[in-house]
Amino acid sequence: MLKNTLLLLTLLTIYFIKIPWASTLVSDYPSGPDEAEIKSIVVSAVEDTRWFQAGTRQEVRQLLALYYGEPLLSELSNSVWNFISVPTDWHYETRPGQFTMLGQSGNQAAVQVEIVETDVLSGYSIVFNVEYLLVKDNRDWKIVTITAGNAP
């Protein structure tokens, strides 16, 4: 029924949350083993739509906690729960396109991902860039900031 609705998450985040970047990251860096893990987290966050089937606010939070960290997790969980609690006609698929590592410094990383959103009824697609700031807490990378950019 509904596939890949990260755009909703992104738009809700941008609308309800304004979190500044925590620090400036290094733009030239050697590619390392963390890059694959970072890419996996971001791509999974874009593609995973299980949250849309959640029956409680807590279930939404548990699903989103796989990819998002605080303070974004709490605010995003509330926004998503409010969205899915109201009947809607959402006919969009969202998928990741080009992935660009902007920088990594210690336990922080910044990436830019091309997001392709397609209206499944008309076939019309829009493409835009989203920047993610991730932090590594213990062993896991988590998205803590989402910033929508311009169309490529």
N, CA and C atoms as a LAMMPS dump frame, in Angstrom:
ITEM: TIMESTEP
0
ITEM: NUMBER OF ATOMS
456
ITEM: BOX BOUNDS ff ff ff
-5.0000000000000000e+02 5.0000000000000000e+02
-5.0000000000000000e+02 5.0000000000000000e+02
-5.0000000000000000e+02 5.0000000000000000e+02
ITEM: ATOMS id mol type element x y z
1 1 1 N 0.829 -1.187 0
2 1 2 C 0 0 0
3 1 3 C 0.872 1.248 0
4 2 1 N 1.672 1.402 0.972
5 2 2 C 2.514 2.588 1.069
6 2 3 C 3.96 2.149 1.177
7 3 1 N 4.799 2.665 0.317
8 3 2 C 6.209 2.289 0.345
9 3 3 C 7.052 3.545 0.471
10 4 1 N 8.112 3.407 1.197
11 4 2 C 9.204 4.381 1.204
12 4 3 C 8.755 5.825 1.387
13 5 1 N 8.322 6.182 2.566
14 5 2 C 7.8 7.525 2.803
15 5 3 C 8.733 8.369 3.665
16 6 1 N 10.006 8.29 3.401
17 6 2 C 10.946 9.132 4.152
18 6 3 C 10.656 10.607 3.953
19 7 1 N 10.159 10.968 2.794
20 7 2 C 9.863 12.376 2.585
21 7 3 C 8.969 12.893 3.695
22 8 1 N 7.994 12.109 4.075
23 8 2 C 7.125 12.514 5.168
24 8 3 C 7.945 12.763 6.42
25 9 1 N 8.82 11.827 6.75
26 9 2 C 9.664 12.002 7.927
27 9 3 C 10.508 13.258 7.812
28 10 1 N 11.074 13.463 6.638
29 10 2 C 11.921 14.629 6.425
30 10 3 C 11.121 15.91 6.561
31 11 1 N 9.977 15.967 5.894
32 11 2 C 9.159 17.179 5.957
33 11 3 C 8.65 17.446 7.367
34 12 1 N 8.201 16.402 8.048
35 12 2 C 7.754 16.589 9.425
36 12 3 C 8.89 17.078 10.307
37 13 1 N 10.057 16.527 10.098
38 13 2 C 11.216 16.936 10.885
39 13 3 C 11.547 18.393 10.638
40 14 1 N 11.596 18.769 9.379
41 14 2 C 11.929 20.151 9.039
42 14 3 C 10.868 21.1 9.563
43 15 1 N 9.619 20.708 9.454
44 15 2 C 8.527 21.572 9.893
45 15 3 C 8.506 21.756 11.407
46 16 1 N 8.688 20.664 12.144
47 16 2 C 8.538 20.712 13.587
48 16 3 C 9.837 20.932 14.352
49 17 1 N 10.971 20.655 13.726
50 17 2 C 12.226 20.643 14.461
51 17 3 C 13.251 21.482 13.738
52 18 1 N 13.941 22.32 14.459
53 18 2 C 15.044 23.087 13.887
54 18 3 C 16.235 22.905 14.799
55 19 1 N 17.108 21.972 14.415
56 19 2 C 18.283 21.663 15.221
57 19 3 C 19.505 22.094 14.432
58 20 1 N 20.348 22.997 14.955
59 20 2 C 21.528 23.419 14.215
60 20 3 C 22.575 22.318 14.172
61 21 1 N 23.438 22.368 13.158
62 21 2 C 24.558 21.436 13.077
63 21 3 C 25.424 21.608 14.302
64 22 1 N 25.884 20.504 14.839
65 22 2 C 26.646 20.524 16.084
66 22 3 C 28.06 21.041 15.897
67 23 1 N 28.669 20.805 14.759
68 23 2 C 30.031 21.264 14.546
69 23 3 C 30.358 21.214 13.069
70 24 1 N 31.484 21.785 12.726
71 24 2 C 31.959 21.734 11.358
72 24 3 C 32.75 20.454 11.174
73 25 1 N 32.49 19.774 10.083
74 25 2 C 33.147 18.5 9.836
75 25 3 C 34.203 18.649 8.758
76 26 1 N 35.157 17.773 8.771
77 26 2 C 36.222 17.769 7.791
78 26 3 C 35.653 17.304 6.453
79 27 1 N 35.95 18.028 5.354
80 27 2 C 35.376 17.64 4.071
81 27 3 C 36.263 16.68 3.29
82 28 1 N 37.58 16.728 3.445
83 28 2 C 38.472 15.779 2.784
84 28 3 C 38.94 14.769 3.809
85 29 1 N 38.607 13.536 3.59
86 29 2 C 38.97 12.499 4.537
87 29 3 C 39.133 11.193 3.777
88 30 1 N 39.899 10.294 4.291
89 30 2 C 40.01 8.992 3.633
90 30 3 C 38.759 8.162 3.912
91 31 1 N 38.292 7.444 2.907
92 31 2 C 37.142 6.564 3.086
93 31 3 C 37.521 5.457 4.061
94 32 1 N 36.619 5.14 4.977
95 32 2 C 36.927 4.131 5.977
96 32 3 C 35.796 3.149 6.16
97 33 1 N 35.968 2.235 7.094
98 33 2 C 34.941 1.211 7.308
99 33 3 C 33.627 1.803 7.818
100 34 1 N 33.681 2.958 8.473
101 34 2 C 32.447 3.565 8.974
102 34 3 C 31.541 4.028 7.839
103 35 1 N 32.112 4.349 6.683
104 35 2 C 31.296 4.869 5.593
105 35 3 C 30.211 3.88 5.168
106 36 1 N 30.538 2.619 5.087
107 36 2 C 29.544 1.608 4.71
108 36 3 C 28.437 1.517 5.755
109 37 1 N 28.816 1.582 7.024
110 37 2 C 27.819 1.528 8.096
111 37 3 C 26.932 2.766 8.077
112 38 1 N 27.533 3.927 7.866
113 38 2 C 26.778 5.182 7.806
114 38 3 C 25.795 5.144 6.641
115 39 1 N 26.272 4.717 5.48
116 39 2 C 25.401 4.63 4.306
117 39 3 C 24.254 3.668 4.565
118 40 1 N 24.533 2.549 5.186
119 40 2 C 23.504 1.56 5.484
120 40 3 C 22.416 2.131 6.387
121 41 1 N 22.817 2.867 7.42
122 41 2 C 21.84 3.471 8.346
123 41 3 C 20.948 4.459 7.611
124 42 1 N 21.552 5.34 6.812
125 42 2 C 20.774 6.371 6.112
126 42 3 C 19.85 5.749 5.073
127 43 1 N 20.361 4.832 4.273
128 43 2 C 19.534 4.19 3.249
129 43 3 C 18.391 3.415 3.909
130 44 1 N 18.676 2.718 4.992
131 44 2 C 17.617 1.977 5.699
132 44 3 C 16.569 2.922 6.268
133 45 1 N 17.003 4.071 6.79
134 45 2 C 16.048 5.055 7.326
135 45 3 C 15.123 5.562 6.222
136 46 1 N 15.664 5.746 5.025
137 46 2 C 14.852 6.218 3.898
138 46 3 C 13.868 5.134 3.45
139 47 1 N 14.316 3.899 3.391
140 47 2 C 13.51 2.826 2.808
141 47 3 C 12.554 2.141 3.781
142 48 1 N 12.829 2.173 5.055
143 48 2 C 12.025 1.443 6.035
144 48 3 C 10.714 2.186 6.314
145 49 1 N 9.598 1.555 6.004
146 49 2 C 8.285 2.175 6.237
147 49 3 C 7.455 1.406 7.263
148 50 1 N 8.097 0.54 8.019
149 50 2 C 7.342 -0.228 9.017
150 50 3 C 6.656 0.675 10.033
151 51 1 N 7.212 1.86 10.285
152 51 2 C 6.632 2.792 11.252
153 51 3 C 5.204 3.16 10.876
154 52 1 N 4.881 3.111 9.571
155 52 2 C 3.543 3.489 9.13
156 52 3 C 2.485 2.513 9.634
157 53 1 N 2.886 1.291 9.95
158 53 2 C 1.97 0.27 10.441
159 53 3 C 1.935 0.2 11.97
160 54 1 N 2.68 1.065 12.643
161 54 2 C 2.759 1.03 14.107
162 54 3 C 1.394 1.302 14.733
163 55 1 N 1.126 0.603 15.83
164 55 2 C -0.151 0.752 16.508
165 55 3 C -0.117 1.675 17.713
166 56 1 N 1.094 2.019 18.178
167 56 2 C 1.216 2.898 19.349
168 56 3 C 2.39 3.855 19.141
169 57 1 N 2.37 4.919 19.925
170 57 2 C 3.47 5.886 19.913
171 57 3 C 4.784 5.2 20.297
172 58 1 N 4.734 4.29 21.243
173 58 2 C 5.938 3.571 21.684
174 58 3 C 6.493 2.689 20.57
175 59 1 N 5.61 2.055 19.823
176 59 2 C 6.061 1.226 18.706
177 59 3 C 6.737 2.076 17.627
178 60 1 N 6.171 3.26 17.354
179 60 2 C 6.807 4.185 16.407
180 60 3 C 8.209 4.51 16.891
181 61 1 N 8.33 4.84 18.157
182 61 2 C 9.63 5.209 18.728
183 61 3 C 10.629 4.053 18.604
184 62 1 N 10.201 2.838 18.903
185 62 2 C 11.103 1.69 18.81
186 62 3 C 11.597 1.467 17.385
187 63 1 N 10.727 1.633 16.413
188 63 2 C 11.115 1.452 15.016
189 63 3 C 12.073 2.557 14.56
190 64 1 N 11.773 3.791 14.922
191 64 2 C 12.623 4.906 14.514
192 64 3 C 13.961 4.91 15.245
193 65 1 N 14.004 4.329 16.442
194 65 2 C 15.246 4.284 17.23
195 65 3 C 16.334 3.458 16.564
196 66 1 N 15.977 2.66 15.582
197 66 2 C 16.988 1.913 14.838
198 66 3 C 17.898 2.853 14.053
199 67 1 N 17.379 4.04 13.706
200 67 2 C 18.095 4.953 12.824
201 67 3 C 18.348 6.338 13.414
202 68 1 N 17.517 6.76 14.345
203 68 2 C 17.568 8.136 14.832
204 68 3 C 17.997 8.189 16.291
205 69 1 N 18.72 9.263 16.639
206 69 2 C 19.151 9.497 18.014
207 69 3 C 18.495 10.747 18.566
208 70 1 N 18.696 10.956 19.855
209 70 2 C 18.117 12.128 20.529
210 70 3 C 18.902 13.386 20.173
211 71 1 N 18.238 14.518 20.193
212 71 2 C 16.844 14.777 20.565
213 71 3 C 15.862 14.567 19.415
214 72 1 N 16.387 14.3 18.217
215 72 2 C 15.536 14.116 17.047
216 72 3 C 14.559 12.968 17.211
217 73 1 N 14.985 11.886 17.839
218 73 2 C 14.136 10.699 17.979
219 73 3 C 12.817 11.023 18.675
220 74 1 N 12.861 11.699 19.795
221 74 2 C 11.627 12.007 20.539
222 74 3 C 10.692 12.899 19.741
223 75 1 N 11.247 13.946 19.163
224 75 2 C 10.409 14.889 18.425
225 75 3 C 9.847 14.251 17.154
226 76 1 N 10.658 13.475 16.465
227 76 2 C 10.215 12.807 15.254
228 76 3 C 9.172 11.737 15.568
229 77 1 N 9.378 10.999 16.65
230 77 2 C 8.403 9.969 17.045
231 77 3 C 7.026 10.577 17.285
232 78 1 N 6.992 11.704 17.974
233 78 2 C 5.709 12.375 18.231
234 78 3 C 5.069 12.865 16.941
235 79 1 N 5.854 13.471 16.067
236 79 2 C 5.319 13.976 14.791
237 79 3 C 4.79 12.843 13.926
238 80 1 N 5.541 11.752 13.853
239 80 2 C 5.118 10.614 13.04
240 80 3 C 3.853 9.989 13.613
241 81 1 N 3.805 9.835 14.932
242 81 2 C 2.605 9.263 15.536
243 81 3 C 1.385 10.135 15.242
244 82 1 N 1.535 11.444 15.34
245 82 2 C 0.424 12.343 15.034
246 82 3 C -0.013 12.196 13.58
247 83 1 N 0.938 11.984 12.675
248 83 2 C 0.605 11.816 11.263
249 83 3 C -0.153 10.514 11.025
250 84 1 N 0.348 9.406 11.545
251 84 2 C -0.301 8.122 11.239
252 84 3 C -1.589 7.912 12.032
253 85 1 N -1.832 8.725 13.028
254 85 2 C -3.067 8.62 13.8
255 85 3 C -4.267 9.174 13.039
256 86 1 N -4.023 9.92 11.985
257 86 2 C -5.084 10.541 11.203
258 86 3 C -5.129 9.853 9.835
259 87 1 N -6.313 9.432 9.384
260 87 2 C -6.409 8.802 8.061
261 87 3 C -5.888 9.738 6.964
262 88 1 N -5.19 9.163 5.998
263 88 2 C -4.616 9.975 4.931
264 88 3 C -4.547 9.172 3.634
265 89 1 N -4.461 9.867 2.526
266 89 2 C -4.216 9.259 1.213
267 89 3 C -2.791 9.61 0.818
268 90 1 N -1.848 8.805 1.197
269 90 2 C -0.444 9.06 0.897
270 90 3 C -0.039 8.096 -0.205
271 91 1 N 0.219 8.627 -1.391
272 91 2 C 0.501 7.789 -2.558
273 91 3 C 1.895 8.04 -3.102
274 92 1 N 2.881 8.061 -2.237
275 92 2 C 4.239 8.358 -2.67
276 92 3 C 5.203 7.252 -2.262
277 93 1 N 6.173 7.001 -3.115
278 93 2 C 7.284 6.121 -2.802
279 93 3 C 8.523 6.997 -2.718
280 94 1 N 9.324 6.758 -1.729
281 94 2 C 10.55 7.53 -1.562
282 94 3 C 11.713 6.562 -1.557
283 95 1 N 12.749 6.886 -2.329
284 95 2 C 13.93 6.024 -2.372
285 95 3 C 15.179 6.894 -2.413
286 96 1 N 16.265 6.354 -1.93
287 96 2 C 17.515 7.103 -1.983
288 96 3 C 18.144 7.013 -3.363
289 97 1 N 18.817 8.09 -3.753
290 97 2 C 19.587 8.108 -4.997
291 97 3 C 21.06 8.192 -4.641
292 98 1 N 21.729 9.148 -5.213
293 98 2 C 23.165 9.307 -5.007
294 98 3 C 23.482 9.637 -3.549
295 99 1 N 24.496 8.993 -3.026
296 99 2 C 24.954 9.168 -1.641
297 99 3 C 26.329 9.82 -1.685
298 100 1 N 26.497 10.937 -0.951
299 100 2 C 27.782 11.624 -0.907
300 100 3 C 28.197 11.821 0.542
301 101 1 N 29.354 11.323 0.881
302 101 2 C 29.91 11.526 2.216
303 101 3 C 30.507 12.933 2.236
304 102 1 N 29.972 13.807 3.074
305 102 2 C 30.465 15.18 3.157
306 102 3 C 31.661 15.287 4.09
307 103 1 N 31.714 14.437 5.091
308 103 2 C 32.841 14.46 6.01
309 103 3 C 32.598 13.594 7.219
310 104 1 N 33.701 13.242 7.849
311 104 2 C 33.629 12.458 9.085
312 104 3 C 34.763 12.916 9.986
313 105 1 N 34.439 13.149 11.226
314 105 2 C 35.436 13.571 12.197
315 105 3 C 35.087 12.924 13.531
316 106 1 N 35.905 11.976 13.946
317 106 2 C 35.64 11.294 15.21
318 106 3 C 34.32 10.565 15.177
319 107 1 N 33.447 10.95 16.097
320 107 2 C 32.16 10.271 16.202
321 107 3 C 31.035 11.026 15.498
322 108 1 N 31.367 11.914 14.546
323 108 2 C 30.366 12.643 13.78
324 108 3 C 30.607 12.441 12.303
325 109 1 N 29.52 12.42 11.553
326 109 2 C 29.617 12.3 10.102
327 109 3 C 28.479 13.089 9.472
328 110 1 N 28.758 13.633 8.3
329 110 2 C 27.741 14.352 7.536
330 110 3 C 27.67 13.734 6.149
331 111 1 N 26.448 13.501 5.684
332 111 2 C 26.24 12.928 4.359
333 111 3 C 25.139 13.704 3.644
334 112 1 N 25.196 13.646 2.332
335 112 2 C 24.125 14.202 1.514
336 112 3 C 23.56 13.061 0.692
337 113 1 N 22.242 12.966 0.655
338 113 2 C 21.582 11.903 -0.086
339 113 3 C 20.552 12.528 -1.012
340 114 1 N 20.583 12.092 -2.246
341 114 2 C 19.571 12.483 -3.205
342 114 3 C 18.327 11.651 -2.9
343 115 1 N 17.206 12.309 -2.714
344 115 2 C 15.945 11.629 -2.424
345 115 3 C 15.04 11.756 -3.644
346 116 1 N 14.525 10.622 -4.096
347 116 2 C 13.622 10.594 -5.238
348 116 3 C 12.249 10.202 -4.716
349 117 1 N 11.302 11.108 -4.873
350 117 2 C 9.932 10.834 -4.43
351 117 3 C 9.051 10.74 -5.659
352 118 1 N 8.308 9.632 -5.751
353 118 2 C 7.465 9.381 -6.914
354 118 3 C 6.01 9.245 -6.489
355 119 1 N 5.152 10 -7.15
356 119 2 C 3.712 9.858 -6.972
357 119 3 C 3.315 8.6 -7.735
358 120 1 N 2.881 7.56 -7.016
359 120 2 C 2.59 6.281 -7.662
360 120 3 C 1.348 6.339 -8.546
361 121 1 N 0.515 7.338 -8.366
362 121 2 C -0.677 7.458 -9.201
363 121 3 C -0.361 8.092 -10.55
364 122 1 N 0.463 9.134 -10.55
365 122 2 C 0.783 9.835 -11.798
366 122 3 C 2.126 9.427 -12.395
367 123 1 N 3.004 8.884 -11.565
368 123 2 C 4.341 8.553 -12.028
369 123 3 C 5.302 9.725 -11.982
370 124 1 N 4.823 10.89 -11.602
371 124 2 C 5.647 12.088 -11.527
372 124 3 C 6.625 11.978 -10.354
373 125 1 N 7.892 12.308 -10.611
374 125 2 C 8.913 12.238 -9.565
375 125 3 C 9.537 13.601 -9.333
376 126 1 N 9.901 13.844 -8.09
377 126 2 C 10.71 15.009 -7.756
378 126 3 C 11.977 14.493 -7.087
379 127 1 N 13.044 15.249 -7.24
380 127 2 C 14.332 14.873 -6.673
381 127 3 C 14.839 16.05 -5.861
382 128 1 N 15.318 15.773 -4.657
383 128 2 C 15.901 16.816 -3.831
384 128 3 C 16.987 16.201 -2.974
385 129 1 N 17.83 17.047 -2.435
386 129 2 C 18.931 16.594 -1.591
387 129 3 C 18.599 16.799 -0.124
388 130 1 N 19.038 15.858 0.69
389 130 2 C 18.866 15.94 2.134
390 130 3 C 20.232 15.72 2.769
391 131 1 N 20.558 16.547 3.744
392 131 2 C 21.796 16.361 4.489
393 131 3 C 21.469 15.777 5.851
394 132 1 N 22.26 14.794 6.245
395 132 2 C 22.089 14.118 7.516
396 132 3 C 23.354 14.314 8.345
397 133 1 N 23.173 14.598 9.609
398 133 2 C 24.278 14.585 10.558
399 133 3 C 24.067 13.361 11.433
400 134 1 N 25.106 12.552 11.535
401 134 2 C 25.044 11.342 12.349
402 134 3 C 26.088 11.425 13.442
403 135 1 N 25.789 10.81 14.57
404 135 2 C 26.769 10.671 15.647
405 135 3 C 26.861 9.197 16.005
406 136 1 N 28.047 8.821 16.441
407 136 2 C 28.262 7.442 16.857
408 136 3 C 28.218 7.409 18.375
409 137 1 N 27.219 6.715 18.896
410 137 2 C 27.038 6.572 20.337
411 137 3 C 27.271 5.102 20.659
412 138 1 N 28.242 4.829 21.477
413 138 2 C 28.67 3.457 21.738
414 138 3 C 29.17 2.846 20.435
415 139 1 N 28.442 1.88 19.874
416 139 2 C 28.881 1.232 18.638
417 139 3 C 28.05 1.617 17.425
418 140 1 N 26.941 2.315 17.607
419 140 2 C 25.987 2.536 16.529
420 140 3 C 25.937 3.99 16.065
421 141 1 N 25.857 4.164 14.761
422 141 2 C 25.627 5.477 14.174
423 141 3 C 24.135 5.773 14.198
424 142 1 N 23.779 7.022 14.564
425 142 2 C 22.377 7.452 14.602
426 142 3 C 22.256 8.814 13.936
427 143 1 N 21.166 9.02 13.229
428 143 2 C 20.876 10.309 12.6
429 143 3 C 20.35 11.25 13.68
430 144 1 N 20.958 12.437 13.817
431 144 2 C 20.513 13.388 14.834
432 144 3 C 19.996 14.697 14.235
433 145 1 N 20.276 14.926 12.952
434 145 2 C 19.785 16.133 12.271
435 145 3 C 19.493 15.787 10.829
436 146 1 N 18.386 16.329 10.33
437 146 2 C 18.017 16.205 8.919
438 146 3 C 17.759 17.604 8.405
439 147 1 N 18.417 17.954 7.299
440 147 2 C 18.227 19.262 6.686
441 147 3 C 17.925 19.069 5.211
442 148 1 N 16.766 19.556 4.768
443 148 2 C 16.421 19.435 3.345
444 148 3 C 17.18 20.485 2.567
445 149 1 N 17.652 20.081 1.406
446 149 2 C 18.38 20.995 0.531
447 149 3 C 17.575 21.275 -0.709
448 150 1 N 18.267 21.776 -1.698
449 150 2 C 17.627 22.102 -2.97
450 150 3 C 17.634 20.907 -3.9
451 151 1 N 16.859 21.019 -4.965
452 151 2 C 16.882 19.996 -5.999
453 151 3 C 18.256 20.01 -6.649
454 152 1 N 18.755 18.847 -7.034
455 152 2 C 20.095 18.78 -7.643
456 152 3 C 20.141 19.457 -8.997
